[in-house]
Amino acid sequence: MSYDAPRRQQQELLQAEGTLLILRAPARPPRPSPGQPGVVSDYLQAHDDVFVAVSEQGWVRAFSGHVDLGTGIQTALSQIVADELDVPMERVQMVLGHTDAVPNQGPTIASASIQIHAVPLRKAAAQARRLLVQEAARQWELDAAELRVQGGLITAPDGRSLSYWDALRGRKLHAQLDNDTVTKPVGELRIVGTPQPRVDIPGKALGQWVYVHDVRVPGMLHGRVVRPPYVGRDSGDFVGCSLESVDEESIRHIAPDLRVVVEGDFIGVVARREEHAMRAAKELKVRWKPIPALADMSDVEQAIRRQPMTERVLCDTRADHPVLPPEGKRLKRTYVWPYQLHASIGPSCAVAHYQPGHSRVWSGSQNPHMLRVHLSQLLDEDEGCIEIIRHEAAGCYGRNCADDVCADALLLSRAVGAPVRVQLSREQEHGWEPKGTAQLMDVEGSIDTEGRLRHYDFATHYPSNDAPNLALLLTGRESAAPRQLEMGDRTAVPPYSYPSMHVVCNDMPAIVRASWLRGVSAMPNSFAHDCFLDELAFEAKADPLEYRLRYLDRDQRARELLQAVADHGQWRPGRTGTRGVPDEQGWLHGRGLSYARYIHSKFPGFGAAWSAWLVDLSVHADSGLIRVDQVYVGQDTGQMVNPAGVRHQIHGNVIQSLSRTLYEQVSFDGRGVVSAEWGAYPIIGFPRIPPIEVILMDRQSEAPMGSGESASVPCASAIANALFDATGRRFRRVPFTPDVVRAALTAANQAATA
């Protein structure tokens, strides 16, 4: 792809002869609801959105506003388009995320790429097929219903045939997307639902894939940034105005072509050679004003409780059940989730070329259109003057520094009048990426004298995860006043049938810089829900599987999934683990069940895939080391476009969520984040990854639910429940590190011998 290809190619496509285009009139992006993530934009592009293009040259091009974060949607979307058009997959070229070429479908989040945002693409492909068949029918003067299509070849009853490409020869067919288009029934699908190799893997395996880190453009210079000392903090009256001085002479000895760019608290250096920029960023002498200390974060629970908060009632059925059966047992518990990193293996990178009226940014963003709005605010220019050319970057499954580094590069490019590539350091990525936010869940519930669920009172506390683009804050273009979003409510209502429920979300401003991370608030909320139910089952002297099945009575698909996972794992009712009594080798053993359905988007939200876990683990009684021996994970995704891709996603979810549950938490001091390198922020290694057995429910006739996040949601509660079965101790604070487990076991032993 050439330097200016995306914008130029899209303009040529709209004018080309020999093409069929399925279009949609451009619409202004929907304005976010109060308390929801998003940006206000009034931008209206001059041309229609294109969803599908078919060319007489023999190719099909399909356009999606979502991007592939390593989740395989490029392959899955290709399958959808190829199947509806009746062409081989290799004919289909997917264009993802280029702002000048694709529809604005919002950020790639919440497992919505297949579940929601593939719907218009699928309809566009089906509509294109119908129009091509009608064109052949017109040329032959036949009824379109008489014609058949296979592999892009249209055949008449008398044996005449015409390819799509020949049917388009010299024609220019443009049609507006018809939302009433009927797509293929499941029984006629030939590609969707079949395992397909990922289209991106060969290039990646052979080192030929062009990640954003690999982008090079003519005349490109290299930039680095110098961040303020308030690491990972983005609210407070000191943000953007704490710089005292910069001594540019302190780096003159490195290279004569060095440039220093300063605006507010934003500092960058640019050089012709990358090593010169790296050295200059380290040696530049900078003086900062005293920074107010960050409040004590050594106890995340107390830090959250100190925050001002606004209660938001999500569910209240108490009035429907004014009289409850006699109480048998009441429990009151608190569950704590830490701040965590996206922990991208490669620090974020971007290339930008500022030009008045047409700036280009090569970006790894998951939110290209939202990024364009932020960059237009940064430049004080119209959105149409900015083109985001999207490339894959290091995996993040949420928002890391990919957007921030784009703004860094664009500011530096504007200052020096040339394209600039900026790559962050490991310390900058860890320190400044918007963290997955901490969370606190207070739960009170009861069972009656017969052991039946009686009432449930749940309050989740969620520091906001609205992290404005860092350059906007550091340059003073956006206020650093506290901000509050309403995103703590994902899966906040439990899946189990409590007769009386009261569920609230306590929304609060951010404590440190945070944004969404895989599963958002659903993973912590489900951790609390399912651990608590496990405790109630224990108090009721009920089998954990039977108890869950009993109270999933409103959802037959959930019951069938959980039973299938239990069957694969050979669950035996009434069987318990070691419960604190080690074997001869000093190991404790246990099993844990968990179930969740990821509910995403604005409350009450949408249900994504159903997921259930069964975990076997062992705990060393002296060291507290946890060894996960086996994971059985089941998922009901509805229709699976690419079953192989779904398996890949589930494996990725299991590995990442195990890492988050067992190892990951961010540490802070008075300045901010101190988890600046891998030694201070360990993640799971290959030797610790257990055997993973995936159980996929056959629901191909159902609507697709998406598979990007759901399998991560039950992880922490499954591990916690297995830990109880092994040790006889309940663990309610993630992560379950050896130190935490060893301390609990020591306390239990001391209590037993007291």
Sequence and secondary structure as in RCSB ss.txt:
>XXXX:A:sequence
MSYDAPRRQQQELLQAEGTLLILRAPARPPRPSPGQPGVVSDYLQAHDDVFVAVSEQGWVRAFSGHVDLGTGIQT
ALSQIVADELDVPMERVQMVLGHTDAVPNQGPTIASASIQIHAVPLRKAAAQARRLLVQEAARQWELDAAELRVQ
GGLITAPDGRSLSYWDALRGRKLHAQLDNDTVTKPVGELRIVGTPQPRVDIPGKALGQWVYVHDVRVPGMLHGRV
VRPPYVGRDSGDFVGCSLESVDEESIRHIAPDLRVVVEGDFIGVVARREEHAMRAAKELKVRWKPIPALADMSDV
EQAIRRQPMTERVLCDTRADHPVLPPEGKRLKRTYVWPYQLHASIGPSCAVAHYQPGHSRVWSGSQNPHMLRVHL
SQLLDEDEGCIEIIRHEAAGCYGRNCADDVCADALLLSRAVGAPVRVQLSREQEHGWEPKGTAQLMDVEGSIDTE
GRLRHYDFATHYPSNDAPNLALLLTGRESAAPRQLEMGDRTAVPPYSYPSMHVVCNDMPAIVRASWLRGVSAMPN
SFAHDCFLDELAFEAKADPLEYRLRYLDRDQRARELLQAVADHGQWRPGRTGTRGVPDEQGWLHGRGLSYARYIH
SKFPGFGAAWSAWLVDLSVHADSGLIRVDQVYVGQDTGQMVNPAGVRHQIHGNVIQSLSRTLYEQVSFDGRGVVS
AEWGAYPIIGFPRIPPIEVILMDRQSEAPMGSGESASVPCASAIANALFDATGRRFRRVPFTPDVVRAALTAANQ
AATA
>XXXX:A:secstr
  TTHHHHHHHHHHH SSEEEEEE         TTSS        SS EEEEEEETTS EEEEESS  SSS HHH
HHHHHHHHHHT  GGGEEEEES TTTS     S TTHHHHTTTHHHHHHHHHHHHHHHHHHHHHHT  GGG EEE
TTEEE TTS EEEHHHHTTT EEEEE  TT     GGG SSTTS    TTHHHHHTT    GGG   TT EEEEE
E  SSTT   STTTT  EEEEEGGGGTTT TT EEEEETTEEEEEESSHHHHHHHHHH EEEE         SSH
HHHHHTS  EEEEEEE GGG SS   EEEEEEEEEEE  B    SS  EEEEE  TT EEEEE  S HHHHHHHH
HHHHTS GGGEEEEE   S  SB  SHHHHHHHHHHHHHHHTS EEEE  HHHHHHHS EE  EEEEEEEEEETT
S EEEEEEEEEEE      HHHHHTTSS  S      TTTT S SS  SEEEEEEEEE  SS EE BTTTTHHHH
HHHHHHHHHHHHHHTT  HHHHHHHH TT HHHHHHHHHHHHHTT  TT    TT   TTSEEEEEEEEEEEEEE
SSTT EEEEEEEEEEEEEEETTT  EEEEEEEEEEE SS S HHHHHHHHHHHHHHHHHHHHT    B SSSB  
 STTTS    GGG   EEEEE   TTS     SSGGGTTHHHHHHHHHHHHHS    BS   HHHHHHHHHHHHH
HHH 
